[in-house]
Amino acid sequence: MLTIGELASYAGVTVRAVRHYHAKGLLPEPGRDHSGYRRYDAGAVVELIRIRTLAEAGVPLSRVRELLRAGKEEFAAAVTDIDERLRAEIRQRQLHRERIARLASGDGLVLPPVVVEILDRLRAHGVDERIVEVERDGWILLAAHSPERVPEWAARKREQITDPPLLAFYLTLGQALDRPGDDPELVELADELAMYITRMADERNEAHVGDTEVATPFAELMDTLAFDTAPPARRLIELLRTRGWTGWTKLERVAVHPREFGPG
């Protein structure tokens, strides 16, 4: 016969756990001997091990009581259900591990690999990190809003960033971030960008430079995000409007009135 401490040791649990199972009615409490101690037999060890195994598998204690009294077929069916639930939990934990691993890689947490590749290319070309952040945050919004279109937009972006004039634009804009809104270089940048956009629109189409299917309110939201991250971008868009184009996320051609021409 075993003491409660010996029972707990054999079953691989604590004395506190044994008393808890007694309180829950899972493990019958034996009578006390002449010294006032409870004594347990080998059957109690077996029962306690079964309780511990089910509890460690995540079975609620209320269900443990039910399974301990179940017949073979009912117990086997319950074990199958438990196994399926555990498999689902394992899959969920694997997804969590993948997300944590992606967290370590920064942008990959919320963006598909094809977009992360674009951001990495911009960094490799020496584009200012603040400009990369504008791109990244814009992609986060796009991926959340229209994930099915990300491959199409990403393919277009990959093509665009291989064009030297656009890369030069990115580099120059990065240099302009630390300059005042009336800096002459912003005017030059607006000229260069307007010529680039016009050439692309003429060679391809206007949808190629500014996706017309992006809803205006959503485009305005993305523009605000860009302007907050890189304030000179707002001034650049003002200058760009006098050169025939408006918008940051959703570029659109606009009419230019003669009085709008000038040094910026």
trRosetta pair geometry for C-beta under 8 A, 3 or more apart (Angstrom, degrees):
i j d omega theta_ij theta_ji phi_ij phi_ji
1 33 7.8 120 122 -64 155 132
1 39 3.9 12 169 178 127 121
1 40 6.7 135 -167 58 72 34
1 41 6.3 -45 -112 -83 70 64
2 6 4.0 -132 -163 91 99 120
2 7 4.8 129 118 -59 129 78
2 10 7.0 -57 -139 0 161 137
2 39 6.6 130 57 -163 38 65
2 40 4.5 -42 67 65 96 90
2 41 7.3 163 16 -87 94 15
2 44 7.4 -146 54 69 119 125
2 45 7.3 70 21 -57 159 108
3 6 4.8 94 50 8 75 101
3 7 7.0 -134 95 -6 39 88
3 37 6.2 -40 -122 171 92 132
3 38 7.6 101 -150 77 52 67
3 39 7.0 -41 -86 -108 43 60
3 40 7.6 -3 107 18 4 95
4 7 5.5 -50 -146 35 33 116
4 8 6.3 35 155 -20 65 104
4 15 5.6 77 133 -136 107 98
4 18 5.7 172 -167 102 99 154
4 19 7.7 41 -171 -57 142 85
4 37 7.9 -136 -7 -172 93 93
4 38 5.9 53 -53 71 103 110
4 40 7.0 102 -89 -16 49 123
5 8 5.8 -53 -148 35 31 111
5 9 6.4 31 153 -20 64 107
5 15 5.8 -25 -95 -80 64 120
6 9 5.6 -54 -148 36 33 114
6 10 6.3 32 156 -18 66 106
6 40 7.7 -169 79 52 94 111
7 10 6.0 -58 -149 37 28 108
7 11 6.2 8 160 -3 65 115
7 18 6.3 92 100 -111 117 149
7 40 4.4 36 -80 55 134 154
7 44 5.9 -38 -135 116 128 120
7 45 6.1 -141 -144 -84 75 77
7 48 6.5 117 167 -11 100 164
8 11 6.2 -70 -144 48 26 100
8 13 5.2 -99 -152 81 79 74
8 14 5.8 1 -170 171 134 14
8 15 4.8 -92 -38 -72 161 55
8 17 6.9 127 -131 56 108 98
8 18 5.2 -99 -80 -30 99 128
8 48 7.9 -116 -100 171 43 154
9 12 7.7 33 -180 -68 27 33
10 45 4.9 -42 113 -131 132 124
11 18 7.8 117 55 -81 140 103
11 45 5.6 -159 -65 -151 95 68
11 48 4.0 -46 -116 111 159 120
11 49 5.1 -140 -139 -66 88 71
11 52 5.9 154 162 -17 103 144
12 49 7.4 67 29 -112 102 83
12 52 6.4 134 77 158 96 166
13 17 4.1 -102 170 75 118 143
13 18 6.3 137 101 -49 123 78
13 48 6.7 -122 17 168 134 114
13 52 5.4 -140 -59 -96 120 129
14 17 4.6 106 56 -1 76 99
14 18 7.3 -134 100 -3 47 82
15 18 5.5 -49 -154 31 39 114
15 19 6.5 35 150 -15 67 104
16 19 5.8 -57 -151 39 33 109
16 20 6.3 37 149 -23 66 106
17 20 5.4 -53 -148 35 34 115
17 21 6.4 33 154 -18 66 102
17 52 7.6 56 150 -98 143 98
18 21 5.9 -56 -152 36 30 109
18 22 6.6 36 147 -22 63 102
18 27 6.8 -71 -158 72 68 156
18 48 6.8 -15 -109 -128 90 132
19 22 5.3 -47 -151 31 37 117
19 23 6.4 38 151 -21 65 102
20 23 5.6 -53 -151 34 33 112
20 24 6.4 23 153 -11 66 108
21 24 5.7 -57 -142 44 34 106
21 26 4.3 -77 -165 65 88 113
21 27 4.2 47 127 8 116 112
21 48 7.1 142 76 -123 168 83
21 51 5.8 60 -130 156 142 159
22 25 7.8 37 174 -68 30 26
22 26 7.7 -80 -61 50 19 72
22 27 5.6 -57 -74 73 58 93
22 28 7.9 29 -124 162 76 10
22 29 5.0 62 -144 -70 117 101
24 61 5.4 -54 -172 161 157 136
24 65 7.4 -138 143 -59 101 119
25 65 6.6 29 98 -110 97 135
26 51 5.3 104 151 -124 131 135
26 61 6.6 -91 -57 -167 136 98
26 64 6.0 4 -123 109 130 119
26 65 5.6 -114 -101 -83 79 85
26 68 7.0 132 -156 -10 81 158
27 44 6.8 76 -166 -153 110 89
27 47 6.1 139 -118 119 88 119
27 48 6.0 32 -106 -87 140 81
27 51 6.3 -68 -57 -30 104 161
28 44 7.9 -110 62 -107 83 98
29 38 6.5 -75 -173 -129 83 144
30 38 5.2 126 69 -168 90 94
30 39 5.9 -91 108 68 143 53
30 40 5.8 -179 1 -90 142 58
30 41 7.7 131 -90 -5 150 83
30 44 7.0 -64 -37 -72 122 145
31 38 7.3 171 103 -126 20 73
31 39 7.9 -16 78 39 62 86
32 35 7.8 -123 167 73 95 52
32 36 5.3 -6 171 -156 136 32
32 37 6.1 140 -152 66 86 19
32 38 5.5 -59 -95 -76 68 56
32 39 7.7 112 -141 -2 33 80
33 36 7.3 -49 68 15 63 18
33 37 5.5 -11 35 60 102 77
33 38 7.8 161 -6 -108 79 12
33 39 5.4 58 -40 -21 113 123
40 44 3.9 -94 -169 64 108 155
40 45 7.1 120 137 -45 120 73
41 44 5.6 115 56 2 56 98
41 45 7.8 -107 112 -2 43 88
42 45 5.4 -48 -158 29 45 115
42 46 6.6 44 148 -18 71 101
43 46 5.7 -52 -151 35 37 111
43 47 6.2 34 152 -17 68 107
44 47 5.7 -54 -144 40 32 111
44 48 6.0 34 155 -21 66 108
45 48 5.8 -57 -146 37 27 110
45 49 6.4 29 154 -21 63 105
46 49 5.8 -56 -151 33 29 111
46 50 6.6 29 151 -18 63 105
47 50 5.7 -55 -153 34 33 112
47 51 6.4 35 150 -20 66 105
47 68 7.4 56 -153 -147 92 127
48 51 5.5 -51 -148 35 35 114
48 52 6.2 36 153 -20 66 106
49 52 5.6 -52 -144 37 32 112
49 53 6.2 34 156 -22 65 106
50 53 5.8 -53 -146 34 29 111
50 54 6.5 24 158 -13 63 107
50 68 6.6 116 121 -109 129 94
51 54 6.1 -62 -151 40 27 106
51 55 6.1 24 155 -17 65 112
51 64 5.9 72 -139 175 73 135
51 68 7.1 2 -81 -78 80 131
52 55 5.8 -59 -144 40 28 110
52 56 6.1 26 159 -18 66 110
53 56 6.0 -57 -144 38 26 108
53 57 6.5 26 154 -20 61 108
54 57 5.7 -59 -152 35 31 113
54 59 4.4 -48 170 46 87 138
54 63 7.8 -148 167 102 123 90
54 64 4.7 138 110 -117 137 98
54 67 6.2 169 -125 73 150 144
54 68 7.9 -111 -3 -57 160 87
55 58 7.9 79 173 -46 32 11
55 59 6.4 -85 -87 59 31 84
55 61 6.6 20 -105 -85 102 78
55 64 6.1 -2 -65 -80 78 147
57 82 5.8 37 144 172 130 131
57 86 6.8 -63 -170 -74 88 133
58 82 7.5 157 69 -157 92 99
58 85 7.4 -137 93 114 131 122
58 86 6.9 154 34 -88 132 91
58 89 7.6 106 -8 -19 175 169
59 63 5.0 -118 178 87 94 117
59 64 5.4 120 114 -69 116 81
59 67 6.9 -29 178 1 154 147
59 82 6.1 -32 -76 -114 103 131
60 63 4.6 86 63 9 84 103
60 64 7.1 -139 100 -15 43 84
61 64 5.0 -41 -145 23 41 120
61 65 7.0 46 157 -21 64 93
62 65 6.3 -47 -163 25 32 110
62 66 7.2 30 143 -14 60 106
63 66 5.3 -53 -155 37 44 115
63 67 6.2 40 151 -19 74 105
63 78 7.7 170 174 -162 110 128
64 67 5.9 -58 -146 39 31 107
64 68 6.3 36 156 -25 65 106
65 68 5.9 -53 -149 30 28 113
65 69 6.9 9 158 -4 60 110
66 69 6.4 -77 -160 44 29 99
66 70 6.4 43 146 -48 67 104
66 78 7.9 174 109 -110 105 155
67 70 5.1 -39 -144 7 40 123
67 75 5.9 98 -163 -121 83 83
67 78 5.4 -155 -108 113 108 161
70 74 3.9 -128 -171 98 112 116
70 75 4.4 152 98 -62 118 79
70 78 6.4 117 46 -3 176 140
71 74 4.9 84 52 18 76 105
71 75 6.6 -142 93 -9 32 94
72 75 5.8 -60 -144 38 24 109
72 76 6.2 25 158 -20 64 108
73 76 5.7 -53 -146 35 29 111
73 77 6.4 29 155 -18 63 105
74 77 5.8 -54 -150 36 31 111
74 78 6.4 31 152 -19 64 107
75 78 5.6 -55 -149 37 32 112
75 79 6.3 35 152 -22 65 104
76 79 5.6 -51 -148 33 31 113
76 80 6.6 36 151 -21 62 102
77 80 5.6 -52 -154 32 33 114
77 81 6.6 34 149 -18 65 102
78 81 5.6 -51 -152 35 36 112
78 82 6.3 36 150 -19 67 105
79 82 5.5 -53 -147 37 33 113
79 83 6.2 37 152 -23 66 104
80 83 5.6 -53 -147 34 30 112
80 84 6.5 30 154 -18 64 103
81 84 5.8 -55 -151 35 31 110
81 85 6.4 30 152 -18 65 106
82 85 5.7 -56 -151 37 32 111
82 86 6.3 32 152 -19 66 106
83 86 5.7 -54 -147 37 31 112
83 87 6.4 36 152 -22 64 103
84 87 5.6 -50 -149 33 32 113
84 88 6.5 33 152 -19 63 103
85 88 5.7 -53 -152 35 34 112
85 89 6.4 34 150 -19 66 105
86 89 5.5 -52 -147 37 34 112
86 90 6.3 39 152 -23 66 102
87 90 5.6 -51 -149 33 32 113
87 91 6.5 34 152 -19 64 102
88 91 5.7 -51 -150 34 33 111
88 92 6.4 33 150 -19 64 105
89 92 5.5 -54 -149 37 34 112
89 93 6.3 32 153 -18 67 105
90 93 5.7 -55 -147 38 31 109
90 94 6.3 37 151 -23 64 103
91 94 5.6 -51 -150 32 32 114
91 95 6.7 35 150 -19 63 101
92 95 5.6 -51 -155 33 35 112
92 96 6.5 37 147 -20 65 103
93 96 5.3 -48 -149 34 38 115
93 97 6.4 43 150 -22 66 100
94 97 5.5 -49 -150 33 34 113
94 98 6.5 37 150 -20 64 102
95 98 5.6 -51 -150 34 34 112
95 99 6.4 33 151 -18 65 104
96 99 5.7 -55 -150 36 32 110
96 100 6.3 33 152 -19 66 104
97 100 5.6 -53 -147 36 33 111
97 101 6.3 35 152 -20 65 104
98 101 5.6 -53 -149 36 32 112
98 102 6.4 31 151 -18 64 105
99 102 5.5 -52 -148 37 34 111
99 103 6.4 46 148 -30 64 98
99 109 6.9 64 -168 -144 75 78
100 103 5.3 -43 -153 22 35 119
100 104 7.2 40 149 -22 60 95
101 104 5.9 -48 -163 24 37 113
101 105 7.3 25 144 -10 62 104
102 105 5.6 -61 -158 39 44 108
102 108 4.3 -125 -160 117 90 100
102 109 4.8 142 124 -93 100 49
103 106 7.8 55 178 -64 36 22
103 109 4.8 55 -94 -94 55 119
105 108 4.1 10 93 28 121 128
105 109 7.3 170 67 -41 78 71
105 116 7.6 20 139 -149 119 148
106 109 6.9 -101 146 -8 17 100
107 110 7.5 -87 -175 49 47 74
107 111 5.2 -29 163 36 86 129
107 115 7.5 -135 157 110 120 94
107 116 4.8 151 104 -115 118 91
107 119 5.5 -166 -128 66 172 159
107 136 5.9 -107 -120 -134 113 123
108 111 6.4 -88 -113 62 28 80
108 113 7.0 21 -123 -91 101 63
108 116 5.1 15 -79 -87 77 152
110 140 5.4 29 119 -126 128 101
110 143 7.2 144 149 81 81 141
111 115 4.4 -103 175 82 117 127
111 116 5.4 143 99 -55 115 82
111 119 7.7 68 103 -8 163 136
111 136 7.2 -94 -48 -152 151 81
111 139 5.7 39 -120 123 125 122
111 140 6.5 -80 -71 -85 97 69
111 143 6.0 -174 -120 -26 65 164
112 115 5.3 91 61 10 74 100
112 116 7.3 -138 102 -5 37 91
112 143 6.6 179 -6 -127 94 133
112 150 6.0 113 23 133 137 148
112 154 7.7 -85 79 -58 118 156
113 116 5.3 -56 -144 38 38 114
113 117 6.2 45 155 -27 69 101
114 117 5.7 -47 -154 27 31 117
114 118 7.1 34 147 -20 59 100
114 150 7.2 134 71 142 122 102
114 151 6.6 60 60 -112 168 64
114 154 4.5 68 132 159 119 160
114 158 7.9 -71 -179 -51 95 126
115 118 5.5 -47 -156 29 40 114
115 119 6.6 38 149 -16 68 102
115 139 4.8 143 -164 -177 138 146
115 143 6.9 -80 -23 -64 161 129
115 150 6.7 -60 -50 -172 118 116
115 154 5.7 -104 -75 -104 69 122
116 119 5.7 -54 -151 38 35 111
116 120 6.2 36 151 -20 67 106
117 120 5.7 -55 -147 37 31 112
117 121 6.4 35 152 -23 64 103
117 158 7.8 8 106 -98 112 113
118 121 5.7 -53 -152 31 32 112
118 122 6.7 33 151 -19 64 102
118 135 7.5 -131 122 159 111 134
118 139 7.8 157 69 -83 131 152
118 154 6.3 -136 -37 -149 135 88
118 157 5.4 20 -132 118 147 125
118 158 6.2 -108 -94 -79 100 73
118 161 6.8 138 -153 7 88 153
119 122 5.7 -51 -153 32 35 112
119 123 6.6 33 150 -16 65 104
119 132 5.7 93 -156 -164 89 103
119 135 6.3 170 -101 103 86 122
119 136 5.6 50 -107 -80 138 94
119 139 7.7 -108 -55 16 113 154
120 123 5.7 -54 -150 38 35 111
120 124 6.2 38 151 -24 67 106
121 124 5.5 -53 -146 35 32 114
121 125 6.5 27 155 -16 64 106
121 158 7.8 97 19 -127 163 73
121 161 6.0 108 114 122 130 144
122 125 5.9 -61 -152 38 31 107
122 127 4.2 -46 173 35 88 142
122 131 7.3 -134 169 106 132 103
122 132 5.2 161 104 -100 130 96
122 135 6.5 127 -13 35 170 163
122 161 6.6 -86 -76 -144 81 145
122 170 6.6 -120 -146 -180 102 156
123 126 7.7 59 178 -62 34 16
123 127 6.4 -82 -82 51 31 88
123 129 7.3 37 -111 -97 96 73
123 132 5.8 33 -67 -94 85 154
125 161 7.7 -154 -9 176 155 108
125 167 5.7 -99 176 -152 151 118
125 170 7.3 60 101 87 129 136
125 171 7.4 -104 137 -66 102 105
126 171 6.4 33 97 -110 101 106
127 131 5.2 -98 166 79 104 127
127 132 5.7 124 104 -55 111 93
127 167 7.8 -110 -68 -153 106 72
127 170 4.6 -37 -116 149 116 122
127 171 6.3 -102 -101 -78 64 60
127 174 5.9 178 -166 -51 57 141
128 131 4.6 89 69 4 88 104
128 132 7.2 -157 98 -6 46 85
128 170 7.9 -164 22 162 79 79
128 171 7.8 128 -17 -133 85 40
128 173 7.5 -127 27 98 124 74
128 174 2.8 161 -11 -143 120 117
128 175 7.5 -169 -47 -42 131 42
128 177 6.3 -165 133 0 167 141
129 132 5.2 -51 -148 37 41 116
129 133 6.3 47 150 -25 68 100
130 133 5.5 -46 -149 31 34 115
130 134 6.9 40 149 -21 61 97
130 174 7.0 143 55 -130 94 81
130 177 5.7 104 76 -134 146 165
130 229 6.4 169 -175 159 87 95
130 230 5.7 126 143 -83 111 99
131 134 5.6 -46 -155 29 37 114
131 135 6.7 37 148 -15 64 102
131 170 5.9 137 149 -163 155 86
131 173 6.0 105 -99 100 134 112
131 174 5.1 -80 -17 -81 131 91
131 177 7.6 -131 -50 -56 89 133
131 230 6.6 47 -90 -75 61 151
132 135 5.5 -54 -153 38 36 113
132 136 6.1 38 149 -23 68 106
133 136 5.4 -50 -141 37 33 114
133 137 6.1 30 161 -17 67 105
133 229 5.7 -156 106 -166 109 139
134 137 6.2 -56 -144 38 25 105
134 138 6.3 27 155 -18 61 110
134 225 7.5 145 -142 123 71 87
134 226 4.8 65 -155 -129 113 80
134 229 4.8 178 -83 89 85 141
134 230 5.4 -38 -62 -4 138 121
134 233 7.3 135 -129 -52 157 157
135 138 5.8 -62 -152 38 28 112
135 139 6.3 25 155 -18 65 108
136 139 5.8 -59 -151 36 30 109
136 140 6.5 35 151 -25 65 102
137 140 5.5 -45 -150 27 36 116
137 141 6.8 35 153 -15 63 101
137 225 5.4 -147 127 159 128 130
137 226 7.7 179 77 -76 116 60
137 229 6.7 169 25 -48 148 151
138 141 5.9 -56 -156 36 34 109
138 142 6.3 31 150 -16 68 109
138 222 5.2 70 -127 -160 88 113
138 225 6.8 165 -77 90 69 129
138 226 6.6 21 -65 -67 115 103
138 249 6.6 -175 -143 -105 124 107
139 142 5.4 -55 -142 41 35 112
139 143 5.9 36 159 -22 70 106
139 150 7.8 77 -162 -133 89 106
140 143 6.0 -54 -144 36 25 108
140 144 6.4 20 157 -14 61 109
141 144 6.0 -63 -149 40 28 106
141 145 5.9 17 159 -13 67 116
141 218 7.5 164 157 -175 119 95
141 221 7.0 -177 -156 111 151 112
141 222 5.5 -166 80 -92 154 98
141 225 7.1 179 -31 7 144 164
142 145 5.8 -64 -139 43 27 105
142 146 6.2 -45 -174 48 67 90
142 149 7.6 -95 175 83 100 102
142 150 6.5 129 127 -95 104 84
142 153 6.5 -86 167 76 147 168
142 222 7.6 40 -53 -98 86 141
143 146 7.9 -81 -118 66 15 51
143 147 5.5 45 -171 -101 60 76
143 150 5.3 39 -105 -86 77 136
144 147 7.2 22 -104 -56 12 93
145 218 6.0 107 -145 -153 160 142
146 149 4.3 -3 139 27 116 115
146 150 7.2 163 105 -42 74 71
147 150 5.6 -25 -159 -12 45 119
149 152 5.2 -54 -167 42 67 115
149 153 5.8 62 138 -19 88 105
149 213 8.0 -160 -118 94 160 130
150 153 5.8 -61 -141 43 32 106
150 154 5.7 32 161 -23 69 111
151 154 5.7 -57 -140 38 26 111
151 155 6.3 30 159 -23 63 104
152 155 6.0 -54 -152 31 27 110
152 156 6.7 24 152 -14 61 106
153 156 5.7 -57 -154 37 34 111
153 157 6.2 32 151 -20 68 108
153 211 7.1 -44 -101 -52 103 148
154 157 5.5 -54 -145 38 34 111
154 158 6.2 39 155 -24 66 102
155 158 5.8 -49 -148 31 30 113
155 159 6.7 29 153 -17 61 104
156 159 5.8 -58 -157 35 32 111
156 160 6.4 31 150 -21 67 108
156 208 6.9 -167 -146 -157 126 71
157 160 5.5 -54 -145 35 35 113
157 161 6.3 24 162 -15 69 106
158 161 6.4 -60 -145 37 26 101
158 162 7.1 28 154 -22 58 105
159 162 6.1 -62 -164 26 33 111
159 163 7.6 38 144 -29 63 99
160 163 5.8 -50 -167 14 44 115
160 166 5.4 -47 165 84 86 178
160 200 7.9 20 -117 -120 100 149
161 166 6.3 -111 -106 104 41 125
161 167 6.3 87 -165 -75 65 89
161 170 7.8 23 -128 -25 93 149
163 166 4.5 66 79 12 103 109
163 167 6.9 176 85 -10 52 86
163 196 7.9 130 128 -156 135 115
164 167 5.6 -60 -144 40 34 111
164 168 6.1 38 158 -23 69 105
165 168 5.5 -54 -147 36 31 114
165 169 6.5 39 151 -25 63 101
165 192 7.0 -163 -168 176 99 101
165 196 4.9 -179 132 -104 130 119
166 169 5.3 -46 -151 29 37 117
166 170 6.7 41 150 -20 65 99
166 196 6.2 142 -74 -175 72 147
167 170 5.6 -48 -152 32 36 113
167 171 6.5 34 151 -17 66 106
168 171 5.7 -55 -148 39 33 111
168 172 6.1 30 155 -17 67 109
168 192 7.3 -96 107 168 112 145
169 172 5.9 -59 -144 40 28 107
169 173 6.1 29 158 -20 65 108
169 189 6.9 111 -142 -158 76 90
169 192 6.1 -173 -92 116 92 117
169 193 5.6 99 -132 -88 132 87
169 196 6.5 -80 -50 6 140 164
170 173 5.9 -57 -147 36 26 111
170 174 6.6 30 154 -22 61 105
171 174 5.8 -53 -156 30 30 114
171 175 6.8 28 149 -16 62 104
172 175 5.6 -54 -154 35 37 111
172 176 6.4 34 149 -21 67 108
172 185 7.0 -151 -177 169 103 111
172 188 7.9 -106 -180 101 144 102
172 189 5.3 -178 124 -104 126 108
172 192 7.3 59 52 60 161 153
173 176 5.5 -58 -147 37 35 113
173 177 7.1 59 151 -47 63 86
173 189 6.3 121 -78 -159 71 145
173 230 7.5 38 161 173 108 148
173 232 7.4 175 -162 97 78 122
173 233 7.5 43 -164 -88 122 83
173 236 7.2 2 -121 -81 105 162
174 177 6.0 -29 -162 -8 36 116
175 178 7.6 -69 178 32 39 93
175 179 7.6 25 136 -13 67 120
175 185 7.3 -72 105 144 109 154
176 179 5.2 -70 -156 37 55 117
176 183 6.4 -177 -144 79 91 142
176 185 5.6 -155 -96 104 104 115
176 186 5.5 119 -156 -79 139 80
176 189 6.1 -55 -43 -30 156 157
176 232 5.2 -169 129 143 101 163
176 236 7.8 96 113 -69 151 120
177 230 5.7 -77 -116 -144 106 95
177 232 5.7 -144 -112 17 43 129
179 183 3.9 25 145 -55 125 160
179 185 6.5 51 80 48 168 119
179 186 7.2 -162 95 -40 121 102
179 232 7.0 54 65 -93 77 144
180 183 5.3 138 65 -42 66 90
181 186 6.9 -24 -166 5 43 170
181 231 7.7 -78 -75 134 104 100
181 232 6.3 -173 -101 -118 67 71
181 234 8.0 -36 -120 78 123 91
181 235 4.1 -180 -151 -79 99 156
182 186 7.7 -139 -171 39 9 130
183 186 5.0 99 73 -7 86 100
183 187 8.0 -155 103 -2 54 82
183 232 8.0 -22 32 -130 120 128
184 187 5.4 -50 -162 30 50 115
184 188 6.6 47 145 -16 74 101
184 264 7.9 -178 -128 0 53 154
185 188 5.4 -50 -150 38 42 113
185 189 6.1 48 148 -24 69 103
186 189 5.3 -51 -146 36 34 116
186 190 6.4 39 152 -23 65 100
186 232 6.3 -135 -103 -172 127 112
186 235 5.9 -3 177 115 154 117
186 236 5.8 -122 -163 -86 101 78
186 239 6.4 160 141 -12 95 157
186 264 7.3 105 96 -157 91 149
187 190 5.7 -50 -150 31 31 112
187 191 6.7 34 149 -19 62 102
187 239 6.1 -149 -111 -143 55 146
187 263 6.6 -19 -140 167 156 67
187 264 3.9 -86 -106 -71 114 141
188 191 5.6 -51 -153 32 35 114
188 192 6.4 32 151 -17 66 106
189 192 5.7 -55 -148 38 33 110
189 193 6.1 29 155 -17 67 109
189 236 6.3 -53 104 -125 119 113
189 239 8.0 84 78 87 82 148
190 193 5.8 -55 -141 40 29 108
190 194 6.1 31 159 -22 65 108
190 236 5.8 -173 -80 -155 91 69
190 239 3.6 -89 -93 122 161 123
190 240 5.2 -140 -147 -69 97 62
190 242 7.9 37 155 56 142 94
190 243 5.9 159 154 -5 99 145
190 264 6.9 128 41 -121 145 103
191 194 6.0 -57 -147 35 25 109
191 195 6.5 22 156 -15 62 108
191 243 6.8 -167 -103 -111 46 152
192 195 6.0 -59 -152 37 29 109
192 196 6.3 28 153 -20 65 108
193 196 5.6 -55 -147 36 33 112
193 197 6.2 30 157 -17 68 107
193 236 7.3 55 22 178 158 113
193 240 6.2 -52 95 -104 123 113
193 245 8.0 -118 125 62 96 142
194 197 6.0 -55 -144 38 29 108
194 198 6.2 28 157 -18 64 110
194 240 5.9 175 -73 -140 95 74
194 243 3.6 -69 -102 134 158 135
194 244 6.1 104 -159 46 115 97
194 245 5.9 -175 -121 16 80 117
195 198 5.8 -56 -144 38 28 111
195 199 6.3 30 157 -20 64 107
196 199 5.9 -57 -150 35 28 110
196 200 6.4 23 155 -15 64 108
197 200 5.9 -58 -149 39 31 108
197 201 6.1 28 155 -19 66 109
197 209 5.2 111 -151 -170 82 152
197 245 5.3 23 102 -73 154 164
197 251 6.2 -134 -149 -178 135 152
198 201 5.8 -56 -144 38 29 110
198 202 6.2 26 157 -17 65 109
198 244 6.7 41 -80 91 116 140
198 245 7.6 -131 -58 -45 80 122
199 202 5.9 -60 -147 38 28 108
199 203 6.1 18 159 -13 66 112
200 203 5.9 -60 -140 42 28 105
200 204 5.8 -13 173 20 68 112
200 208 6.1 -136 157 103 101 115
200 209 4.9 118 102 -72 124 116
201 204 6.8 -69 -127 59 20 80
201 205 6.7 -7 -158 163 59 18
201 206 4.8 28 -142 -90 109 61
201 208 7.0 177 -103 57 49 98
201 209 5.2 -61 -68 7 85 136
201 253 7.0 120 -169 -61 167 119
204 208 3.7 -6 115 9 140 164
204 209 7.4 142 65 -31 122 83
205 208 5.3 112 58 -8 65 101
206 209 6.2 -64 -158 42 44 98
206 210 6.4 -31 166 47 78 93
206 212 7.2 58 111 -48 100 115
206 251 7.8 -142 -172 104 83 94
206 252 7.5 54 176 -129 126 50
206 253 6.2 -83 -121 -15 134 112
207 210 7.1 -92 -134 74 27 53
207 211 6.2 45 -168 -121 74 43
207 212 5.3 -68 -107 2 88 102
207 213 8.0 41 -144 -10 111 87
209 251 5.1 -59 128 74 95 140
210 247 6.2 79 -137 93 141 139
210 249 7.9 101 -143 124 89 41
210 250 5.1 89 -176 -173 106 44
210 251 3.0 -144 -67 55 129 74
210 252 5.8 -127 107 -56 157 52
211 214 4.8 83 93 -16 104 103
211 250 6.7 -81 64 -116 64 79
212 250 7.4 97 -105 -158 36 105
212 252 7.9 91 -101 -95 85 96
214 218 6.0 -121 177 85 85 113
214 219 4.9 100 126 -67 115 104
214 249 6.5 -117 127 138 157 108
214 250 5.1 -148 76 -85 120 113
215 218 4.5 77 69 13 93 108
215 219 6.8 -164 90 -11 44 88
216 219 5.5 -56 -142 37 32 113
216 220 6.3 34 158 -21 66 104
216 250 6.9 -107 -109 55 56 163
217 220 5.7 -54 -149 35 31 112
217 221 6.6 37 151 -23 63 102
218 221 5.5 -48 -153 30 35 115
218 222 6.6 33 150 -15 65 103
219 222 5.7 -55 -152 38 34 110
219 223 6.3 39 149 -24 66 104
219 247 6.7 -15 160 -153 131 116
219 249 4.3 -167 -152 84 80 120
219 250 3.8 -23 -139 -9 153 121
220 223 5.4 -49 -146 33 35 116
220 224 6.5 39 154 -21 64 101
221 224 5.9 -52 -153 32 31 111
221 225 6.7 32 149 -19 62 104
222 225 5.5 -51 -152 34 36 115
222 226 6.5 36 151 -19 66 103
222 248 7.3 -149 112 90 91 104
222 249 4.1 73 91 -68 128 152
223 226 5.7 -56 -152 36 34 111
223 227 6.2 29 153 -17 68 107
223 237 7.7 51 -156 -79 118 166
223 247 7.0 -103 -86 -156 133 61
223 248 4.5 131 -118 40 89 117
223 249 5.4 -114 -57 -1 78 103
224 227 5.7 -55 -143 39 31 109
224 228 6.2 32 157 -21 65 106
225 228 5.9 -55 -148 34 28 110
225 229 6.5 20 156 -12 63 110
226 229 5.9 -63 -150 41 30 106
226 230 6.2 -35 173 41 69 97
226 233 5.3 -87 141 106 102 161
226 248 5.3 -148 66 138 155 153
226 249 7.3 179 -13 -50 137 91
227 230 7.1 -80 -128 70 23 60
227 231 6.3 51 180 -115 66 43
227 233 5.5 -132 -98 77 58 105
227 234 4.4 62 -135 -61 115 103
227 248 7.6 -168 -49 -18 88 161
228 231 7.5 16 -133 -72 17 71
229 233 8.0 24 73 9 78 137
230 233 4.5 74 99 -19 102 114
231 234 6.0 -40 -170 15 54 110
231 235 7.6 43 144 -6 71 99
232 235 5.4 -54 -158 40 54 111
232 236 6.1 60 144 -27 76 103
233 236 5.3 -52 -148 35 36 118
233 237 6.5 39 153 -22 67 100
233 248 6.3 52 163 -114 118 140
234 237 5.9 -53 -154 31 31 109
234 238 6.8 34 147 -20 62 102
235 238 5.5 -49 -152 32 37 115
235 239 6.5 35 151 -15 66 103
236 239 5.7 -56 -152 39 33 110
236 240 6.1 38 149 -25 66 107
237 240 5.2 -49 -142 34 34 117
237 241 6.6 46 154 -31 63 96
237 246 6.8 70 -179 -150 93 60
237 247 7.1 -164 -146 57 119 6
237 248 5.6 -65 -85 -60 130 93
238 241 5.9 -46 -158 19 30 114
238 242 7.6 23 149 -11 58 99
239 242 6.1 -58 -163 33 40 106
239 243 6.8 21 146 -7 67 113
239 264 5.3 -18 -120 -150 111 91
240 243 5.5 -72 -155 46 39 107
240 245 5.0 -54 161 78 102 93
240 246 6.7 151 105 -95 99 40
241 245 6.9 -105 -95 82 37 41
241 246 4.6 41 -103 -89 90 94
241 254 6.2 -7 -153 55 77 146
241 260 7.8 -98 116 -170 82 142
242 256 6.5 84 -173 -136 43 104
242 260 4.3 -161 -134 159 92 108
242 261 6.8 155 172 -87 108 36
242 262 7.6 -58 175 37 151 79
242 264 7.5 161 57 -138 147 38
243 256 6.9 10 -137 -97 10 139
244 253 6.1 -17 164 -150 86 78
244 254 6.3 179 -165 59 36 66
244 255 7.9 -14 -125 -137 67 11
244 256 5.1 -54 -75 -40 71 121
245 251 5.6 -9 -172 -165 115 99
245 252 7.1 149 -155 75 65 36
245 253 6.1 -43 -99 -105 67 48
245 254 6.7 147 -111 17 13 88
246 251 7.4 151 77 -148 35 53
246 252 5.7 -27 63 63 84 86
246 254 4.9 41 -7 -19 114 134
247 250 4.6 -83 -173 81 145 61
247 251 4.8 -169 80 -96 112 33
247 252 5.3 79 -3 11 136 83
248 251 7.6 13 -139 -69 5 75
256 260 5.7 -124 -166 67 77 132
256 261 7.3 71 162 -58 116 85
257 260 4.9 98 64 -8 76 106
258 261 6.1 -44 -168 10 46 111
